[in-house]
Amino acid sequence: MGKDRIIILLCLTLMAGLLSGAGMLMPRINHMRADLKLTAHDEVMQNLPPEIALTQAALGSFRGLAVDILWGRVQKMQADGNLYEAMQLADWITKLQPRFTQVWVFHAWNMSYNISVTTATPQERWMWVQAGMKLLRDEAIPLNPQNVQLHRELGWIYLNKIGMYSDDMHWHYKAELASEWHLLLGEPPVDAETDEVVAWFKPVADMYEAYVNERELGYAVREELERIHDLAIVEDHIDEFHAMTIQQLNTRLRTLMNSGDSTLAEALEPLQALTRAQIAAAQADPVERVRAGDAEVAEQLDRLRERGFRPDRSFLRRIAQIQVRDTSVDLELMNVDLGDLSEVDQWLRDWLNDEELEEVRNRLFGFVRARVIYEEARMDPIWMFDLMRGGWFATPDGEPVPIPIDWRHPAAHGMYWSSLGVRRSSGLLRPEDFMVLNTDRQVTQSLQALTRTGDLIFDPATRYYRVLPDPRYIDAYHANVLTAAGRLSGDYLDQTTAPDSFKSGHENFLSFAVQQSYFYGDMDQSRRYYRMLRELYSDFRPDRAQRYQQTLDEFVTNYFMSEEAFSSMDDVVSHVTGYIMQAIDEGLANGRSEISDRYLGLAQRAHRVYNARRAEIGRNQQGQDRLMLPSYEQMLVDTFTRYLVSPPSAATNPLMKARAWRNAPDALKVRVFDRVRDPLYQQAEQSGLSGASMYPPPEGMAAYREQRGQTEEQRNDGLESRPDRK
């Protein structure tokens, strides 16, 4: 018995010693956990939703066991197709363990991808797609602000689920997103230079930073970070500072100031003062902050309040409704009578059109938009503006590349959330390297989508939605291509290290850039990329020297008219009519005359080259003239007629046809009007529209009819007097 007691005492003594040793290690372990971002920061823990805080407190250390059991059950339910039940269990897990990334990802994916496609209507599908996005945006990311995977998943839903075409309701999603952001920001400047679009958004970023921002690092703090950036004493901390919110930075600075390093504390003291000042200023309501800081805006807010308007979403909606009445092309085409404005709305329209108020009105709009974007869309206008002015994109020599982001486009949001995730994770000591790399690639994918579809034409009155290539994104896309190539293969210009696969891809991109810039009106950019193509790839393969010695016009047009295009009459007819259709669809239907002119030029050249070849053959071989094409003018008339009278579809609906009709030259319209009037009017009536309003007779119709009648009479007289051929 005595021996047992001795053993027990020894064990208790050993246990006490081990516990004491473990306790001595805890400060070091906690410090390492904080440095490695393995714990939730103070800001997150102080703002947990009540249901999460209560659940965690109730289960205590048994949370891990409960999460393991529930997660296994979720995976079983998903395999069995019990999606709604799996969703409920996933919701419980996120409350038990809000830092369990994979559950948030599953939960959002389940709603946006799995449950959405089981519903019947576009509105129901959009509701579930939104539910998945809002889960990540409003709950998961605020609780895990530096988790790059959550940012990546949210960006992917925008880029893939909404921006791509795999879901048969994708057009509805695109129109819903465009409607939402048209309400928040309005339409960006049309046919504008990139700098003009960036300047258009600047008041939103400026007013956000001055009066709304309560989370992101303000200008004064960022300026101080730049000042101390090269100090050796802070070099181990400066990167993580840039990636933090102002609250995180304040917490981190407090820890460092109390670390006992007086030299470090002295260097960080001005930064801590600025940080505390920004946090103190952000305690006030944004409306009160702007009233105190901008007397002119305060005066206009009072005028609006007297008329019943408040600086919130409802105010933006009222403005959008008035502007749509005045600017909608489709309402004009349909000749819709919306009635007179109310007295209050008429006052608001006059206020909107008062030129003397333009500057203060822009600041007021910037404030209201910044507030709604931050509070409801949970986005940071400072980072939105940084993306637009080229803060994320740079040429190989470090020059920023601005881009004209249209925030109504899904790829814009895919790029925003992906780049924000990479930026926020940059302060981690052990970032998830592969996830960061894949997320960075997603930024490039977003840029690619904007290059090919970034020119958005949207009419909120009818939800008319069309996208065209936008060469203004090409420079930023190219900069990202070079950056990615540098990571993979070193200097992209080094012919000895860059793999041929990259050279081929880069050559193809440059060809694409030349062609898109050419067809969409940026000739300077087209020439610049053609020079680059010549300099880098004239010696790449044996045929390149001859190919790149052509003039720019020859290079672009010959690309579209290869020898294969003239192998048969059917092929060339397909090419000619295809170019004419593109001229109508991409040019006339969207009011882009320069695009239609270029495609029509291609069609006419293809027609001329083919008929010249057939004429040469006909001179040498009798009977070959039967393969000659009809006149180009006749093919143009026939193709335009076929476009107009074709059955309505998503690609050629009555409003698109009406837009094409409106922008077509009268010389073309007079030749087709009598042939298309009846079917067009019938299609319009079946859609509840007025054919006479949408397709009015062109100028000169009476004269054309008279001339055509004379020509036909003369032709008939000639045929009657001509002897029959045997």
C-alpha distance (Angstrom), angle and dihedral (degrees) to the residues before:
residue distance angle dihedral
M1 . . .
G2 3.82 . .
K3 3.80 90.3 .
D4 3.81 91.2 53.4
R5 3.77 91.4 51.8
I6 3.78 91.2 51.8
I7 3.81 90.5 51.9
I8 3.80 90.9 48.4
L9 3.80 91.4 49.7
L10 3.79 91.7 48.3
C11 3.81 90.7 49.8
L12 3.79 91.7 48.6
T13 3.79 90.4 48.7
L14 3.81 91.2 49.0
M15 3.79 91.0 47.1
A16 3.79 91.4 51.0
G17 3.79 90.2 49.7
L18 3.79 92.7 49.6
L19 3.80 92.0 47.3
S20 3.77 89.9 49.3
G21 3.80 91.0 50.0
A22 3.80 91.3 48.0
G23 3.78 89.5 50.2
M24 3.78 90.6 53.5
L25 3.80 89.9 53.1
M26 3.82 94.9 50.3
P27 3.83 97.2 83.9
R28 3.80 90.1 53.3
I29 3.82 92.0 45.3
N30 3.80 92.2 48.3
H31 3.79 90.2 48.9
M32 3.81 90.4 51.9
R33 3.82 91.2 47.0
A34 3.79 89.9 53.0
D35 3.81 92.7 47.5
L36 3.81 91.4 49.0
K37 3.83 91.2 46.0
L38 3.81 91.6 -121.4
T39 3.79 92.9 139.3
A40 3.77 132.0 60.1
H41 3.79 110.3 -102.9
D42 3.79 122.9 -118.9
E43 3.79 94.2 -99.4
V44 3.80 92.1 57.7
M45 3.80 95.8 43.5
Q46 3.79 92.8 49.4
N47 3.79 92.8 51.7
L48 3.79 102.8 44.4
P49 3.81 112.8 142.6
P50 3.84 109.5 -101.5
E51 3.80 94.1 -114.8
I52 3.83 91.6 54.6
A53 3.80 93.9 45.8
L54 3.82 91.2 47.9
T55 3.80 93.6 47.7
Q56 3.79 92.8 48.7
A57 3.80 92.3 48.2
A58 3.82 93.0 48.0
L59 3.80 97.0 51.2
G60 3.79 97.6 34.5
S61 3.78 112.6 174.8
F62 3.81 92.0 -4.1
R63 3.80 89.7 74.5
G64 3.80 92.6 92.4
L65 3.79 92.8 55.3
A66 3.81 92.1 46.9
V67 3.81 91.2 49.2
D68 3.83 92.4 51.0
I69 3.81 91.8 51.3
L70 3.81 94.3 45.6
W71 3.82 93.7 45.5
G72 3.80 91.3 53.8
R73 3.80 88.6 49.9
V74 3.82 91.4 50.1
Q75 3.80 92.3 53.9
K76 3.81 90.4 49.7
M77 3.81 91.8 50.3
Q78 3.78 92.0 49.0
A79 3.82 90.8 51.8
D80 3.83 89.2 50.2
G81 3.81 92.7 49.2
N82 3.82 95.2 -113.5
L83 3.80 92.6 139.6
Y84 3.79 100.5 161.3
E85 3.81 93.1 48.6
A86 3.81 89.9 47.9
M87 3.81 88.7 51.4
Q88 3.81 91.5 55.7
L89 3.79 93.3 49.3
A90 3.81 90.9 47.0
D91 3.79 88.3 53.6
W92 3.81 89.9 54.5
I93 3.81 91.5 49.9
T94 3.81 92.3 52.4
K95 3.79 88.4 54.7
L96 3.80 92.4 48.2
Q97 3.80 95.7 43.3
P98 3.83 111.8 15.5
R99 3.82 91.5 175.9
F100 3.82 94.3 59.0
T101 3.81 97.0 111.5
Q102 3.79 98.7 -171.1
V103 3.80 93.3 58.1
W104 3.80 92.6 53.2
V105 3.81 89.0 49.4
F106 3.81 92.3 48.6
H107 3.80 92.8 45.3
A108 3.83 93.5 51.5
W109 3.80 93.9 42.4
N110 3.80 91.4 48.8
M111 3.79 91.9 56.2
S112 3.82 99.5 38.5
Y113 3.80 98.1 41.1
N114 3.81 111.0 17.7
I115 3.79 107.9 32.3
S116 3.81 94.5 34.7
V117 3.81 93.9 62.8
T118 3.82 92.0 52.2
T119 3.82 91.4 64.8
A120 3.80 125.2 90.0
T121 3.80 109.0 -138.4
P122 3.83 132.5 54.3
Q123 3.80 89.7 -122.1
E124 3.82 92.3 55.6
R125 3.78 92.0 47.4
W126 3.78 92.0 50.2
M127 3.81 90.0 49.2
W128 3.82 91.0 57.6
V129 3.80 94.2 42.4
Q130 3.80 88.2 52.8
A131 3.80 91.3 46.5
G132 3.81 90.6 59.0
M133 3.80 92.4 47.6
K134 3.80 93.7 46.5
L135 3.80 91.1 49.6
L136 3.81 90.1 58.8
R137 3.80 95.8 37.2
D138 3.82 100.8 42.5
E139 3.81 102.5 30.4
A140 3.80 116.5 13.3
I141 3.82 100.5 43.8
P142 3.84 96.2 43.5
L143 3.83 88.0 53.3
N144 3.83 92.0 44.0
P145 3.81 103.7 29.0
Q146 3.82 96.2 166.7
N147 3.79 97.7 43.3
V148 3.79 104.9 118.2
Q149 3.81 94.7 -167.5
L150 3.80 93.3 61.2
H151 3.80 90.6 51.2
R152 3.78 89.9 47.7
E153 3.80 93.4 51.2
L154 3.80 92.1 50.4
G155 3.80 91.1 48.3
W156 3.81 89.9 49.1
I157 3.82 93.3 54.8
Y158 3.80 89.2 54.9
L159 3.79 93.6 43.6
N160 3.81 99.1 40.7
K161 3.80 111.4 21.4
I162 3.80 95.4 40.0
G163 3.79 103.3 20.0
M164 3.81 100.5 45.1
Y165 3.80 130.9 58.4
S166 3.81 108.1 -118.6
D167 3.82 94.2 101.3
D168 3.81 111.7 70.6
M169 3.83 89.4 -141.2
H170 3.80 93.6 54.8
W171 3.82 94.1 115.3
H172 3.79 89.7 57.0
Y173 3.82 90.9 51.1
K174 3.80 91.2 48.8
A175 3.80 92.6 49.5
E176 3.82 91.9 47.6
L177 3.80 92.2 51.5
A178 3.81 91.5 45.3
S179 3.82 91.0 49.6
E180 3.80 91.5 51.0
W181 3.79 95.0 50.8
H182 3.79 94.1 39.2
L183 3.80 84.8 59.7
L184 3.82 93.0 48.0
L185 3.80 100.2 43.0
G186 3.79 108.8 8.0
E187 3.79 122.5 -138.0
P188 3.82 118.3 -36.6
P189 3.81 116.8 -123.6
V190 3.82 108.3 -68.5
D191 3.82 119.5 -123.6
A192 3.81 89.0 -3.1
E193 3.77 132.9 149.1
T194 3.80 116.8 -102.1
D195 3.82 92.4 -108.1
E196 3.81 90.3 56.8
V197 3.82 91.7 53.1
V198 3.81 91.2 48.2
A199 3.82 90.3 49.5
W200 3.83 89.3 49.3
F201 3.82 90.6 60.5
K202 3.82 96.6 40.1
P203 3.86 96.9 88.9
V204 3.81 89.0 58.7
A205 3.82 91.8 54.7
D206 3.81 93.1 42.2
M207 3.80 95.1 50.4
Y208 3.79 91.4 43.7
E209 3.78 92.1 54.5
A210 3.80 93.6 44.5
Y211 3.81 101.7 43.6
V212 3.81 114.4 4.2
N213 3.79 108.4 37.9
E214 3.77 113.1 107.1
R215 3.80 99.6 151.0
E216 3.81 115.5 32.9
L217 3.78 125.3 73.3
G218 3.79 109.3 -87.5
Y219 3.79 127.1 -134.8
A220 3.81 95.5 -96.3
V221 3.81 92.0 50.2
R222 3.81 92.7 47.5
E223 3.80 90.4 48.5
E224 3.81 90.3 53.0
L225 3.80 90.5 49.2
E226 3.79 88.9 54.7
R227 3.82 90.4 49.5
I228 3.81 93.9 54.3
H229 3.80 95.1 34.9
D230 3.82 95.2 106.7
L231 3.81 97.6 42.4
A232 3.79 108.7 119.5
I233 3.80 92.4 -144.1
V234 3.83 92.6 63.5
E235 3.81 100.9 33.8
D236 3.81 92.2 104.5
H237 3.81 91.2 57.3
I238 3.80 107.8 32.7
D239 3.82 97.6 88.8
E240 3.78 93.7 51.5
F241 3.83 90.5 47.7
H242 3.81 91.3 59.4
A243 3.82 91.9 53.2
M244 3.82 95.6 50.5
T245 3.78 132.7 93.7
I246 3.79 116.3 -119.3
Q247 3.82 90.5 -101.9
Q248 3.80 92.3 50.4
L249 3.79 90.6 48.1
N250 3.80 90.9 50.8
T251 3.81 91.1 51.8
R252 3.80 92.7 46.6
L253 3.80 92.8 47.4
R254 3.78 91.0 50.8
T255 3.81 89.7 54.6
L256 3.80 93.4 47.6
M257 3.81 93.5 45.2
N258 3.81 89.3 54.9
S259 3.81 94.6 45.6
G260 3.81 93.3 96.3
D261 3.82 95.9 -112.7
S262 3.80 102.2 125.6
T263 3.82 94.3 -174.5
L264 3.81 91.3 54.2
A265 3.80 91.3 44.8
E266 3.81 91.2 52.6
A267 3.81 91.9 50.1
L268 3.81 92.2 49.5
E269 3.80 98.1 42.7
P270 3.87 96.5 92.7
L271 3.79 90.0 47.2
Q272 3.79 91.7 51.1
A273 3.81 90.9 50.0
L274 3.82 91.8 52.3
T275 3.78 91.0 45.8
R276 3.80 92.7 52.5
A277 3.80 90.9 45.8
Q278 3.81 91.5 54.0
I279 3.81 92.1 48.0
A280 3.81 91.1 49.0
A281 3.81 92.2 49.8
A282 3.81 91.3 49.4
Q283 3.81 91.6 59.7
A284 3.81 90.7 79.9
D285 3.80 122.7 84.0
P286 3.85 110.9 -94.1
V287 3.82 92.4 -123.9
E288 3.80 91.0 53.4
R289 3.79 90.2 46.4
V290 3.80 93.0 54.5
R291 3.80 91.8 43.9
A292 3.79 89.8 54.7
G293 3.79 94.9 43.0
D294 3.83 105.3 40.6
A295 3.81 116.7 38.1
E296 3.83 94.1 -174.9
V297 3.80 92.8 53.4
A298 3.81 89.5 45.6
E299 3.80 89.7 54.8
Q300 3.81 92.1 52.1
L301 3.80 91.2 46.5
D302 3.80 88.3 56.2
R303 3.81 91.3 50.2
L304 3.79 90.9 50.4
R305 3.79 92.5 46.2
E306 3.80 89.9 55.1
R307 3.81 87.3 59.0
G308 3.79 93.4 47.9
F309 3.83 99.5 -98.9
R310 3.79 123.9 134.2
P311 3.84 125.9 -167.8
D312 3.79 96.5 -103.9
R313 3.81 143.0 92.9
S314 3.82 93.3 -67.1
F315 3.82 89.4 59.8
L316 3.81 91.3 51.6
R317 3.81 90.1 48.5
R318 3.81 91.8 52.4
I319 3.80 91.2 50.5
A320 3.80 91.7 48.2
Q321 3.82 91.4 51.7
I322 3.78 92.0 53.4
Q323 3.80 93.7 45.2
V324 3.82 91.9 49.0
R325 3.81 90.1 54.5
D326 3.79 89.6 54.6
T327 3.80 101.0 40.0
S328 3.82 109.6 28.8
V329 3.79 110.9 121.4
D330 3.79 91.5 -165.5
L331 3.82 94.5 53.3
E332 3.78 87.9 52.8
L333 3.81 92.3 48.4
M334 3.81 91.6 49.2
N335 3.81 91.7 45.5
V336 3.81 89.7 -133.9
D337 3.80 115.9 -175.5
L338 3.80 106.6 -143.0
G339 3.79 94.1 175.9
D340 3.77 127.2 -127.2
L341 3.78 123.1 -42.6
S342 3.76 119.1 -107.5
E343 3.79 117.2 -106.2
V344 3.80 91.6 -102.5
D345 3.81 93.7 48.0
Q346 3.81 90.8 47.4
W347 3.81 88.5 53.6
L348 3.81 89.1 49.7
R349 3.81 91.6 49.8
D350 3.82 90.3 51.6
W351 3.80 89.3 48.4
L352 3.82 90.2 51.1
N353 3.81 91.4 50.9
D354 3.82 96.5 46.6
E355 3.82 102.4 116.0
E356 3.82 93.1 -163.0
L357 3.81 89.6 63.8
E358 3.81 96.4 49.3
E359 3.80 97.3 107.1
V360 3.80 98.0 44.7
R361 3.81 90.2 40.3
N362 3.81 90.1 56.6
R363 3.80 90.0 52.9
L364 3.79 91.8 47.7
F365 3.81 91.7 48.8
G366 3.80 88.9 46.8
F367 3.80 90.5 54.5
V368 3.81 96.0 47.3
R369 3.80 92.9 45.0
A370 3.80 93.0 46.7
R371 3.80 90.8 50.4
V372 3.81 94.6 50.0
I373 3.82 93.6 43.3
Y374 3.80 91.0 51.6
E375 3.80 99.6 40.8
E376 3.81 99.5 38.1
A377 3.82 108.0 20.8
R378 3.84 91.2 37.3
M379 3.80 90.8 -138.0
D380 3.79 130.8 137.1
P381 3.84 113.0 -124.9
I382 3.82 90.0 -161.9
W383 3.80 91.0 61.7
M384 3.81 91.1 41.6
F385 3.80 88.6 55.3
D386 3.81 92.9 44.5
L387 3.81 89.1 56.2
M388 3.80 91.5 49.7
R389 3.79 94.9 49.8
G390 3.80 92.4 49.0
G391 3.79 101.9 -100.7
W392 3.80 91.8 139.8
F393 3.81 98.5 38.2
A394 3.76 125.2 62.0
T395 3.78 138.8 166.9
P396 3.84 118.2 -116.4
D397 3.82 88.4 -91.4
G398 3.82 92.6 53.6
E399 3.82 101.2 -101.7
P400 3.85 113.2 146.3
V401 3.81 116.4 -118.1
P402 3.83 112.5 -146.4
I403 3.82 119.0 -147.9
P404 3.83 129.2 -160.4
I405 3.81 98.1 -127.9
D406 3.79 116.1 -164.6
W407 3.81 102.3 -156.9
R408 3.80 90.9 -156.2
H409 3.81 88.2 73.8
P410 3.85 118.5 90.4
A411 3.82 93.5 -138.8
A412 3.81 88.9 59.9
H413 3.80 89.5 62.3
G414 3.79 91.5 42.3
M415 3.80 88.0 56.5
Y416 3.82 93.7 44.0
W417 3.80 96.9 54.1
S418 3.81 94.9 39.2
S419 3.80 94.4 50.2
L420 3.80 91.5 43.1
G421 3.81 90.0 54.6
V422 3.80 91.9 51.9
R423 3.81 90.8 46.7
R424 3.81 95.0 48.7
S425 3.79 93.0 47.7
S426 3.79 93.0 51.0
G427 3.81 92.3 90.9
L428 3.80 94.4 58.2
L429 3.79 116.9 110.5
R430 3.79 89.9 -144.1
P431 3.80 107.9 27.7
E432 3.78 118.9 -174.4
D433 3.78 92.4 -100.0
F434 3.80 99.7 -166.6
M435 3.79 92.8 42.9
V436 3.80 91.1 49.6
L437 3.81 90.7 48.8
N438 3.81 92.4 49.2
T439 3.79 91.0 46.5
D440 3.79 90.4 50.0
R441 3.80 88.6 52.0
Q442 3.78 87.9 52.6
V443 3.80 88.1 60.2
T444 3.80 88.1 56.5
Q445 3.81 90.4 48.1
S446 3.79 88.8 53.2
L447 3.79 90.5 51.2
Q448 3.78 89.8 49.5
A449 3.80 90.2 52.8
L450 3.81 90.8 49.2
T451 3.80 90.9 49.0
R452 3.80 90.9 54.2
T453 3.83 99.8 35.4
G454 3.80 107.8 10.7
D455 3.81 98.0 113.3
L456 3.81 98.0 88.6
I457 3.79 121.9 -167.9
F458 3.79 110.9 -168.9
D459 3.79 133.5 166.0
P460 3.81 109.8 -167.9
A461 3.80 92.3 -163.0
T462 3.80 92.6 67.9
R463 3.84 99.8 10.9
Y464 3.82 89.3 -118.3
Y465 3.82 102.9 174.9
R466 3.79 126.5 -174.5
V467 3.79 132.7 156.5
L468 3.79 130.1 -158.7
P469 3.82 133.4 -179.6
D470 3.80 113.9 -82.6
P471 3.81 116.2 -153.4
R472 3.81 90.9 -166.9
Y473 3.82 88.1 83.0
I474 3.80 95.4 52.0
D475 3.81 96.3 90.6
A476 3.81 92.9 51.9
Y477 3.79 91.2 44.6
H478 3.80 90.1 50.3
A479 3.80 91.6 49.7
N480 3.80 89.6 53.9
V481 3.79 92.1 47.3
L482 3.80 89.8 54.6
T483 3.80 92.3 46.0
A484 3.80 91.4 51.9
A485 3.79 91.0 46.9
G486 3.80 90.5 50.8
R487 3.79 90.6 54.8
L488 3.78 91.9 49.6
S489 3.77 104.9 37.4
G490 3.77 113.1 6.8
D491 3.78 124.2 -116.2
Y492 3.80 107.6 12.7
L493 3.78 91.4 -147.9
D494 3.79 93.9 53.6
Q495 3.79 102.6 104.1
T496 3.80 91.5 -164.1
T497 3.82 98.7 56.0
A498 3.81 106.8 28.1
P499 3.82 109.3 90.5
D500 3.80 119.0 -120.6
S501 3.81 89.3 -119.1
F502 3.80 89.6 63.8
K503 3.79 92.6 44.6
S504 3.80 90.2 53.2
G505 3.78 91.4 48.9
H506 3.78 92.5 46.9
E507 3.80 91.9 48.1
N508 3.81 90.0 51.0
F509 3.79 90.8 49.8
L510 3.81 91.9 51.1
S511 3.82 90.0 50.4
F512 3.80 89.3 50.6
A513 3.81 90.8 48.9
V514 3.81 91.7 50.8
Q515 3.80 93.2 49.9
Q516 3.81 98.1 42.8
S517 3.79 93.4 46.4
Y518 3.79 89.7 48.6
F519 3.78 96.5 49.6
Y520 3.78 95.0 42.6
G521 3.74 97.1 50.6
D522 3.83 108.1 -100.2
M523 3.78 100.1 119.6
D524 3.81 95.5 165.4
Q525 3.80 90.6 56.7
S526 3.79 91.2 45.2
R527 3.81 91.3 53.4
R528 3.82 91.6 46.7
Y529 3.80 93.7 54.1
Y530 3.80 91.5 43.4
R531 3.82 89.3 55.6
M532 3.80 89.1 50.1
L533 3.81 90.4 49.1
R534 3.80 90.8 52.1
E535 3.81 94.6 46.3
L536 3.81 96.5 47.7
Y537 3.79 104.6 34.3
S538 3.82 111.0 25.8
D539 3.82 88.0 102.8
F540 3.80 97.2 34.9
R541 3.82 95.7 99.0
P542 3.83 133.1 3.1
D543 3.81 96.4 -100.9
R544 3.82 96.4 46.8
A545 3.80 98.6 83.7
Q546 3.81 92.2 60.6
R547 3.83 93.5 40.5
Y548 3.80 94.2 53.1
Q549 3.81 95.6 43.6
Q550 3.81 89.5 73.4
T551 3.78 120.8 101.3
L552 3.78 116.1 -100.5
D553 3.82 92.2 -103.7
E554 3.79 91.3 50.1
F555 3.80 93.1 46.6
V556 3.82 94.0 52.0
T557 3.78 97.9 42.2
N558 3.80 94.8 41.9
Y559 3.78 89.6 52.6
F560 3.79 88.1 62.4
M561 3.80 94.0 42.9
S562 3.78 107.3 52.5
E563 3.78 121.8 163.7
E564 3.81 88.9 -97.7
A565 3.79 89.4 64.1
F566 3.81 90.1 65.1
S567 3.79 99.7 43.4
S568 3.81 92.1 107.4
M569 3.78 141.3 5.0
D570 3.80 90.1 -110.3
D571 3.81 90.8 55.4
V572 3.77 95.0 51.5
V573 3.81 92.7 44.8
S574 3.79 87.5 52.9
H575 3.81 91.0 50.4
V576 3.81 95.7 46.4
T577 3.81 95.0 46.4
G578 3.81 90.3 42.2
Y579 3.80 92.2 55.9
I580 3.81 90.5 46.9
M581 3.80 90.2 50.6
Q582 3.81 90.5 50.8
A583 3.79 89.6 49.3
I584 3.81 88.9 54.5
D585 3.79 98.0 39.5
E586 3.81 100.9 41.0
G587 3.79 98.5 26.3
L588 3.81 115.6 29.0
A589 3.82 97.1 30.1
N590 3.80 89.7 54.2
G591 3.78 100.5 37.9
R592 3.82 93.2 -110.2
S593 3.79 104.1 137.0
E594 3.82 94.2 171.9
I595 3.81 90.0 59.2
S596 3.79 94.4 47.8
D597 3.82 90.8 47.2
R598 3.81 92.1 54.6
Y599 3.79 95.3 47.5
L600 3.80 91.3 45.9
G601 3.80 88.0 50.4
L602 3.81 89.2 54.9
A603 3.80 91.5 48.3
Q604 3.79 92.2 49.6
R605 3.79 93.0 47.4
A606 3.81 92.7 48.9
H607 3.80 89.1 49.9
R608 3.80 92.4 48.8
V609 3.82 95.2 46.8
Y610 3.80 93.6 48.0
N611 3.80 95.1 47.2
A612 3.80 90.5 46.5
R613 3.81 89.1 55.2
R614 3.79 91.9 47.4
A615 3.81 90.6 48.5
E616 3.82 89.8 53.2
I617 3.81 90.5 50.5
G618 3.80 90.1 46.7
R619 3.77 91.6 56.7
N620 3.79 90.0 56.3
Q621 3.80 100.9 35.1
Q622 3.76 122.0 37.3
G623 3.79 117.9 -132.6
Q624 3.81 97.1 30.2
D625 3.84 92.9 108.9
R626 3.82 89.8 85.5
L627 3.84 86.8 77.5
M628 3.80 92.7 58.1
L629 3.80 115.1 116.7
P630 3.81 121.2 -118.9
S631 3.78 114.6 -103.6
Y632 3.79 116.6 -64.2
E633 3.81 90.4 -120.3
Q634 3.80 90.4 55.8
M635 3.82 92.3 49.3
L636 3.81 89.7 49.5
V637 3.81 91.4 51.5
D638 3.81 92.9 45.7
T639 3.81 93.7 48.2
F640 3.82 93.6 47.5
T641 3.79 89.1 48.7
R642 3.80 91.8 50.6
Y643 3.81 90.9 49.4
L644 3.80 91.9 52.4
V645 3.81 100.3 43.9
S646 3.83 96.5 40.9
P647 3.83 113.9 114.6
P648 3.82 111.8 -87.2
S649 3.81 115.3 -96.0
A650 3.78 139.2 157.2
A651 3.81 87.9 -84.3
T652 3.82 96.8 45.9
N653 3.80 109.1 25.1
P654 3.83 121.7 161.8
L655 3.80 93.5 -97.4
M656 3.80 92.3 53.4
K657 3.78 89.9 49.2
A658 3.80 90.5 48.4
R659 3.80 90.7 51.5
A660 3.82 90.8 50.0
W661 3.81 89.9 47.8
R662 3.79 91.8 50.1
N663 3.83 93.1 52.7
A664 3.82 99.3 39.1
P665 3.82 116.8 104.6
D666 3.80 115.6 -100.3
A667 3.79 90.6 -123.4
L668 3.80 88.6 65.6
K669 3.79 96.4 39.2
V670 3.80 95.1 53.9
R671 3.81 90.1 56.9
V672 3.80 94.7 54.1
F673 3.81 105.4 29.6
D674 3.81 98.7 92.4
R675 3.81 90.2 46.2
V676 3.82 96.0 50.4
R677 3.81 104.5 30.7
D678 3.80 99.5 90.6
P679 3.84 98.3 45.1
L680 3.81 91.6 42.1
Y681 3.79 93.3 50.4
Q682 3.79 90.2 46.7
Q683 3.81 91.9 51.4
A684 3.80 90.6 48.9
E685 3.80 92.6 50.1
Q686 3.80 91.1 49.6
S687 3.81 87.1 56.7
G688 3.80 92.2 48.3
L689 3.81 92.9 -106.6
S690 3.78 135.6 121.8
G691 3.79 113.8 -105.2
A692 3.80 92.1 -166.3
S693 3.83 90.7 56.9
M694 3.79 95.4 43.9
Y695 3.82 98.0 42.6
P696 3.80 108.4 29.0
P697 3.83 117.5 179.4
P698 3.81 110.8 -90.9
E699 3.78 124.4 -115.1
G700 3.80 112.2 -85.8
M701 3.80 95.8 27.3
A702 3.81 94.7 130.6
A703 3.80 92.7 49.8
Y704 3.81 91.2 47.9
R705 3.80 92.1 51.3
E706 3.78 91.0 50.5
Q707 3.79 92.6 47.9
R708 3.80 92.2 46.3
G709 3.80 91.2 50.9
Q710 3.80 91.6 53.0
T711 3.77 91.9 47.7
E712 3.78 93.0 49.7
E713 3.83 91.6 47.5
Q714 3.77 91.0 50.9
R715 3.79 90.3 46.8
N716 3.79 91.8 50.9
D717 3.80 91.7 48.6
G718 3.77 89.9 51.6
L719 3.80 93.1 49.4
E720 3.80 92.0 50.0
S721 3.79 92.9 52.8
R722 3.81 93.9 45.3
P723 3.81 116.6 94.4
D724 3.80 115.8 -119.5
R725 3.77 116.5 -98.3
K726 3.75 117.8 -121.6
